Structure formats: C-alpha cells, structure tokens
C-alpha cells in the first residue's frame, strides 16, 4: 500500500503538493471574489473556500510534520527539539517578517497602530480577534491594513501549535489515545466557550485556532506511519470519492453541518485524501503532476502574497481602466490575480525562501523533499 519514496534517507510523499496547490488557489479565488468591487465589478458572494482552504493547509501540516516526527523517533529514538524549532524558524519566519515589513511600508505604521507589535510577536490571530470586536485599548487598524495582513492569523495558529506539539510527541508514550482525545478535547473546549458565554474575542480565537484540525492531521499521520489496519478501509473507490465530493460541496459554498465542527469534519475527509494520494493503490484522481508539484512548492508564497497582489492590481486597474460587466472582464481579473500571484510567489521562493531552506538542511534529521524533481536530484 505504501508509496512513500525513500532514497538515501530522503522522503517524498507524492500528491501533497497537489493538495497544497488546491488549498492555496482556493484562498486566492475566494479573496478575489470578495474584492471584485474594487476592480469596478459587481462583488460576488464571499466564498467559504478561503476558510476551508486554510483548514486543508492545517490538516496537511499536522499530518506531514507529525509523520516526520515519528520517522525521527524511528531513526534516533527521540525528537531533537532545538533542531525542530530551527527548521520552523527558517521555513516560516523569513517570509513572515519580510511580508510584514512590506505591508508596514505600504500602509504605514499609523494604519496598523500598536497591533503591529502583536503581528511582530506572531500573535496575529489574537490581534484579529480583538480588532474584529473592537476590544483593543487603542485605535484599530484601517480596513486596508486588515485586508493586507488579516490572513496572517493562520500562520500565528500554526506557530502557536508547534510551540508545544513536538514536546508532546516526544514525551507521551501511549500516543494513539492522546491523538484521538486531543481534537475531541479541543472541540469540547470550543463548545464550552460558546455555551458558557465566554467573551466574543476568546470564542473567536478558539474557533479560528483550528488546533483540532492540526490534531486530526496528526492522527492520520500516526495511522499511516504505524500502517494501522484501518487503512485498508480507505482503499475502495467509494471511500476515495468522498473527499472530492466534500471539496465540490465546499467549492459551491454549500458545506455546512454545524459551524462549530464544520472544519473538523472537512479535516477528517482531507486525511482520507492525503492517505489516498501517498499510498500505492490506484486513485480516482492523481494529484502527482508537474503543474501541481510546482504550485505546491511555492504555495506558501501564493498564500502570503495574495492580498497584496489583489491590492496592487485593483489600485492600478481602477485608476486607469473601466471594466464592463462582462464574463471576459471577470476572466481577465481572475487570470491576472492568479498569474501575478504565482509570479510573486515564484520570485519570493527563488530569491528569499530557498536561501533559508538551504540553511534549514543543516538542522534536518529526516529529510523530506518538497517536490519529485528535488527527490530525483543526485
């Protein structure tokens, strides 16, 4: 069943870049939809694709990083915590802070105010919660500033999750019951916060933290790593098609069961999709191809830059062009946003991120390769 590729201790999990690409483009299309009015077109309904796209990222992140932690335990008998944090810093922080200071230069300190220091401390989800409910003791950022930096909440959530996660994987001996109980406990905390009427900012933080989705991804990693007997039930085509049905419903803005658990439900289906992509049996849709491989490799940049790209394009187009309400106008805008976003992400990857990724290799115990092309390199 296993399709994980190994070559001189390098690990490559096929299809994951395809999932990254889907998640990143979902966010881009959703954000574009919500700002068509700035291009002089009728604004379309804001798609839930953005929120669920981030949920896909969270699930994939929880799966991949936890899987690599288990592989590290296989190899060394432990988790080297300092190396783990060095890898996280080198992967996330350079682009995180580069973009933060770019936005500071674009909108000025006055537009961000003192919330800038919350973003600086990698607490963007906390900042967003208190800005949303106007609960800060100082002036809130401008709408433009929040659009350009508001999506940073997800990066804060990930970094906060990984501030404690490797310690738990390292220390807890009976790990499966913990991995099952963790998302359940976090879900229970959200329910308690809602029905015990915790403050709205706290409920907001818990809802957006999505630690449960990261934990569900981690549970999937354990099942795959341990070759658990449940995996055989994920192979039939009838099961394989379920995640794609869920993604279609999400894309049509029709996925809703109960708001407090919608994202955890999507995470469960995304775990099925992840395991099906990296396993060796026949798939109904194979995401392993050069286009998705490339887009997945630069997906971090696609996600980070997308509001800035939209802002730059609508600032130029609204000033110099008047678009008519035609299908062609909409197609031009979506194409421009996607193309420019990919261009920004490409330049960012090869001029900023790759330098730090090379440094990251000095702290790697189990080497995970981001693309098949890199895996095949001598």
ZAPAZA-57379 format. One record per residue (C-alpha): residue number from 0; x, y, z negated. Coordinates in steps of 0.02 Angstrom, whole numbers, plus 50000, padded with zeros to 5 digits. Layout:
<atoms>
<NUM <X Y Z>>
...
</atoms>
This chain:
<atoms>
<0 <50000 50000 50000>>
<1 <50140 50121 49959>>
<2 <50201 50238 50095>>
<3 <50315 50345 49987>>
<4 <50476 50363 50086>>
<5 <50642 50335 49999>>
<6 <50812 50372 50075>>
<7 <50966 50388 49965>>
<8 <50853 50432 49819>>
<9 <50755 50561 49916>>
<10 <50566 50552 49900>>
<11 <50445 50610 50034>>
<12 <50257 50594 50011>>
<13 <50176 50606 50184>>
<14 <50022 50710 50214>>
<15 <50042 50825 50065>>
<16 <50097 50972 50172>>
<17 <49936 50949 50269>>
<18 <49837 50967 50108>>
<19 <49939 51122 50062>>
<20 <49902 51196 50233>>
<21 <49715 51167 50215>>
<22 <49714 51247 50042>>
<23 <49816 51399 50097>>
<24 <49713 51433 50254>>
<25 <49552 51412 50154>>
<26 <49608 51556 50043>>
<27 <49659 51663 50192>>
<28 <49493 51640 50283>>
<29 <49393 51673 50126>>
<30 <49487 51833 50084>>
<31 <49470 51892 50264>>
<32 <49282 51861 50259>>
<33 <49266 51968 50105>>
<34 <49356 52117 50184>>
<35 <49287 52122 50361>>
<36 <49201 52285 50314>>
<37 <49372 52367 50300>>
<38 <49400 52322 50484>>
<39 <49238 52409 50532>>
<40 <49141 52246 50549>>
<41 <48996 52177 50450>>
<42 <49062 52090 50295>>
<43 <49015 51906 50294>>
<44 <48972 51811 50135>>
<45 <49123 51786 50023>>
<46 <49163 51602 50038>>
<47 <49196 51491 49888>>
<48 <49337 51420 49995>>
<49 <49462 51530 49905>>
<50 <49422 51465 49732>>
<51 <49414 51284 49789>>
<52 <49571 51307 49894>>
<53 <49662 51353 49734>>
<54 <49586 51201 49650>>
<55 <49662 51094 49787>>
<56 <49831 51176 49753>>
<57 <49812 51143 49566>>
<58 <49766 50960 49591>>
<59 <49910 50933 49711>>
<60 <50032 51022 49596>>
<61 <49979 50919 49445>>
<62 <49995 50760 49548>>
<63 <50164 50794 49628>>
<64 <50255 50867 49479>>
<65 <50191 50734 49359>>
<66 <50235 50597 49483>>
<67 <50412 50665 49493>>
<68 <50422 50673 49303>>
<69 <50376 50488 49295>>
<70 <50506 50450 49428>>
<71 <50634 50545 49325>>
<72 <50589 50439 49173>>
<73 <50611 50284 49282>>
<74 <50783 50343 49334>>
<75 <50853 50419 49173>>
<76 <50738 50361 49033>>
<77 <50691 50540 48990>>
<78 <50641 50711 49058>>
<79 <50778 50842 49064>>
<80 <50677 50992 49008>>
<81 <50807 51126 49046>>
<82 <50826 51064 49224>>
<83 <50638 51060 49244>>
<84 <50621 51243 49196>>
<85 <50768 51291 49304>>
<86 <50679 51211 49453>>
<87 <50515 51301 49413>>
<88 <50602 51469 49396>>
<89 <50697 51451 49559>>
<90 <50542 51394 49654>>
<91 <50413 51518 49588>>
<92 <50495 51671 49511>>
<93 <50593 51744 49659>>
<94 <50439 51763 49770>>
<95 <50326 51802 49622>>
<96 <50430 51952 49570>>
<97 <50477 52005 49746>>
<98 <50294 52021 49795>>
<99 <50250 52104 49628>>
<100 <50377 52242 49658>>
<101 <50324 52260 49840>>
<102 <50147 52293 49779>>
<103 <50213 52413 49648>>
<104 <50299 52509 49790>>
<105 <50141 52506 49898>>
<106 <50013 52565 49770>>
<107 <50123 52650 49640>>
<108 <50132 52620 49453>>
<109 <49979 52728 49422>>
<110 <49868 52608 49520>>
<111 <49923 52460 49414>>
<112 <49947 52550 49250>>
<113 <50001 52452 49098>>
<114 <49929 52292 49169>>
<115 <50091 52289 49271>>
<116 <50180 52227 49115>>
<117 <50055 52084 49098>>
<118 <50095 52031 49276>>
<119 <50279 52052 49236>>
<120 <50258 51932 49089>>
<121 <50170 51806 49204>>
<122 <50003 51834 49119>>
<123 <49902 51886 49273>>
<124 <49753 51777 49227>>
<125 <49741 51864 49059>>
<126 <49755 52034 49144>>
<127 <49618 51989 49269>>
<128 <49500 51932 49131>>
<129 <49512 52093 49033>>
<130 <49507 52201 49190>>
<131 <49351 52110 49250>>
<132 <49259 52151 49089>>
<133 <49338 52322 49068>>
<134 <49402 52264 48899>>
<135 <49576 52340 48903>>
<136 <49625 52484 48788>>
<137 <49699 52577 48938>>
<138 <49645 52628 49112>>
<139 <49609 52481 49227>>
<140 <49698 52460 49395>>
<141 <49620 52526 49555>>
<142 <49514 52413 49665>>
<143 <49651 52411 49798>>
<144 <49784 52361 49672>>
<145 <49674 52221 49606>>
<146 <49642 52157 49782>>
<147 <49829 52153 49819>>
<148 <49880 52068 49657>>
<149 <49722 51988 49587>>
<150 <49758 51818 49667>>
<151 <49912 51804 49555>>
<152 <49800 51731 49419>>
<153 <49832 51557 49489>>
<154 <50021 51574 49479>>
<155 <50005 51625 49298>>
<156 <49896 51473 49262>>
<157 <50023 51355 49339>>
<158 <50170 51428 49246>>
<159 <50074 51425 49081>>
<160 <50025 51243 49110>>
<161 <50202 51190 49146>>
<162 <50266 51282 48993>>
<163 <50208 51132 48890>>
<164 <50170 50991 49013>>
<165 <50344 50911 49033>>
<166 <50360 50905 48843>>
<167 <50200 50803 48832>>
<168 <50252 50684 48971>>
<169 <50420 50660 48885>>
<170 <50356 50636 48708>>
<171 <50191 50542 48723>>
<172 <50219 50354 48731>>
<173 <50042 50292 48766>>
<174 <50019 50411 48911>>
<175 <49866 50343 49003>>
<176 <49738 50377 48864>>
<177 <49810 50551 48846>>
<178 <49796 50586 49032>>
<179 <49614 50530 49030>>
<180 <49570 50631 48875>>
<181 <49662 50792 48923>>
<182 <49542 50852 49061>>
<183 <49393 50793 48957>>
<184 <49455 50892 48806>>
<185 <49485 51048 48912>>
<186 <49312 51032 48988>>
<187 <49239 51016 48812>>
<188 <49332 51174 48763>>
<189 <49253 51268 48908>>
<190 <49080 51206 48860>>
<191 <49106 51254 48678>>
<192 <49166 51428 48730>>
<193 <49011 51452 48838>>
<194 <48879 51391 48716>>
<195 <48961 51460 48560>>
<196 <48963 51629 48649>>
<197 <49149 51662 48643>>
<198 <49196 51833 48712>>
<199 <49174 51851 48900>>
<200 <49361 51877 48935>>
<201 <49402 51715 48841>>
<202 <49269 51619 48939>>
<203 <49340 51696 49099>>
<204 <49517 51639 49056>>
<205 <49460 51462 49015>>
<206 <49356 51449 49173>>
<207 <49498 51508 49285>>
<208 <49638 51417 49195>>
<209 <49591 51252 49278>>
<210 <49707 51153 49164>>
<211 <49581 51013 49186>>
<212 <49612 51010 49374>>
<213 <49800 51003 49347>>
<214 <49771 50863 49221>>
<215 <49662 50766 49344>>
<216 <49802 50779 49472>>
<217 <49923 50714 49339>>
<218 <49808 50567 49302>>
<219 <49807 50525 49487>>
<220 <49998 50531 49484>>
<221 <50004 50404 49343>>
<222 <49884 50287 49434>>
<223 <49989 50296 49591>>
<224 <50157 50284 49502>>
<225 <50101 50133 49400>>
<226 <50017 50052 49551>>
<227 <49860 50037 49446>>
<228 <49732 49908 49501>>
<229 <49603 50045 49528>>
<230 <49698 50099 49684>>
<231 <49629 49953 49784>>
<232 <49455 50029 49769>>
<233 <49513 50188 49857>>
<234 <49559 50099 50019>>
<235 <49389 50067 50102>>
<236 <49339 50191 50237>>
<237 <49179 50230 50143>>
<238 <49283 50296 49997>>
<239 <49410 50383 50109>>
<240 <49274 50486 50191>>
<241 <49207 50556 50028>>
<242 <49342 50691 50003>>
<243 <49315 50751 50181>>
<244 <49127 50762 50153>>
<245 <49160 50864 49996>>
<246 <49279 50979 50090>>
<247 <49148 51004 50226>>
<248 <49016 51049 50097>>
<249 <49139 51170 50015>>
<250 <49178 51249 50184>>
<251 <48992 51276 50213>>
<252 <48979 51362 50043>>
<253 <48857 51230 49984>>
<254 <48955 51139 49848>>
<255 <48879 51169 49678>>
<256 <48830 51045 49544>>
<257 <48861 51134 49380>>
<258 <48976 51285 49381>>
<259 <49073 51233 49227>>
<260 <49129 51068 49306>>
<261 <49122 51102 49495>>
<262 <49310 51121 49510>>
<263 <49348 50964 49409>>
<264 <49232 50865 49522>>
<265 <49321 50930 49677>>
<266 <49487 50885 49594>>
<267 <49432 50704 49574>>
<268 <49396 50693 49759>>
<269 <49559 50779 49802>>
<270 <49654 50646 49703>>
<271 <49572 50516 49816>>
<272 <49627 50617 49969>>
<273 <49806 50634 49903>>
<274 <49824 50449 49866>>
<275 <49750 50401 50033>>
<276 <49870 50515 50126>>
<277 <50027 50450 50041>>
<278 <49977 50266 50047>>
<279 <50020 50149 50188>>
<280 <49849 50091 50245>>
<281 <49752 50160 50393>>
<282 <49674 50331 50365>>
<283 <49519 50406 50444>>
<284 <49613 50573 50459>>
<285 <49802 50578 50451>>
<286 <49872 50747 50397>>
<287 <50051 50699 50439>>
<288 <50097 50803 50591>>
<289 <50222 50939 50637>>
<290 <50099 51085 50628>>
<291 <50033 51042 50455>>
<292 <50209 50997 50399>>
<293 <50269 51171 50445>>
<294 <50119 51263 50374>>
<295 <50128 51164 50212>>
<296 <50312 51204 50194>>
<297 <50278 51392 50199>>
<298 <50109 51382 50111>>
<299 <50171 51469 49953>>
<300 <50210 51622 50057>>
<301 <50045 51609 50152>>
<302 <49954 51614 49986>>
<303 <50057 51754 49908>>
<304 <50059 51874 50056>>
<305 <49881 51854 50118>>
<306 <49802 52006 50031>>
<307 <49946 52118 50084>>
<308 <49931 52059 50265>>
<309 <49744 52095 50264>>
<310 <49775 52266 50185>>
<311 <49908 52314 50314>>
<312 <49802 52257 50461>>
<313 <49642 52342 50409>>
<314 <49738 52502 50368>>
<315 <49807 52506 50545>>
<316 <49655 52443 50641>>
<317 <49527 52552 50552>>
<318 <49634 52705 50588>>
<319 <49672 52677 50772>>
<320 <49536 52561 50837>>
<321 <49347 52549 50832>>
<322 <49288 52370 50841>>
<323 <49118 52321 50909>>
<324 <49007 52191 50829>>
<325 <49052 52051 50948>>
<326 <49113 51874 50925>>
<327 <49276 51925 51010>>
<328 <49309 52059 50878>>
<329 <49289 51933 50738>>
<330 <49401 51807 50828>>
<331 <49535 51941 50852>>
<332 <49533 51988 50668>>
<333 <49542 51809 50604>>
<334 <49680 51767 50729>>
<335 <49781 51923 50685>>
<336 <49767 51889 50499>>
<337 <49819 51707 50515>>
<338 <49961 51741 50637>>
<339 <50030 51887 50537>>
<340 <50014 51790 50375>>
<341 <50112 51646 50449>>
<342 <50244 51769 50513>>
<343 <50265 51848 50341>>
<344 <50273 51677 50257>>
<345 <50399 51614 50385>>
<346 <50514 51763 50360>>
<347 <50495 51750 50172>>
<348 <50537 51565 50170>>
<349 <50693 51581 50276>>
<350 <50759 51745 50203>>
<351 <50711 51733 50018>>
<352 <50640 51566 49962>>
<353 <50760 51447 50048>>
<354 <50911 51528 49965>>
<355 <50839 51490 49793>>
<356 <50780 51319 49847>>
<357 <50960 51276 49887>>
<358 <51008 51332 49712>>
<359 <50866 51227 49644>>
<360 <50951 51071 49713>>
<361 <51084 51091 49578>>
<362 <50952 51050 49446>>
<363 <50862 50907 49531>>
<364 <50862 50734 49454>>
<365 <50738 50655 49575>>
<366 <50745 50738 49745>>
<367 <50577 50774 49825>>
<368 <50582 50829 50007>>
<369 <50455 50957 50066>>
<370 <50447 50903 50248>>
<371 <50478 50748 50353>>
<372 <50607 50843 50456>>
<373 <50710 50878 50298>>
<374 <50689 50698 50242>>
<375 <50763 50634 50405>>
<376 <50913 50751 50397>>
<377 <51078 50665 50364>>
</atoms>
